[in-house]
Amino acid sequence: MKINIQAPWEVNQYLNNIIHEKVNKLDTYFKGIIHTNVFLKLGEHKSPNDKTIEIRMSLPGPYIFAESSSDTYEKALVNATEKIRKQLVKRKEKLQSH
């Protein structure tokens, strides 16, 4: 699976490794993932939850999308990957029932 990380700044190696690790684990829930786009965003306001991660996953059928905001990118990533995992499990169950 190809993972494309997009951010308006240079993503450090630590965050890059965490994103690849978490997204690659999602492959265990659905084997047909083609590629994944991960968007890192920083809010303009100095609010506690101004770090946002959006994940858009391409697989057979419609895209799967999840977004999460938190005070750290690590927490936002965990929340977003959990939302994606739930969608992948639903998609797999739907395909197996047919």
URNORLIN-V159962 format. One record per helix or strand. SS is the DSSP state (helix for helix, strand for strand). FROM is the first residue (numbers start at 1). TO is the last residue. If there is no record, write none. Layout:
SS,FROM,TO
SS,FROM,TO
This chain:
strand,2,7
helix,13,28
strand,33,42
strand,51,59
strand,64,70
helix,73,97
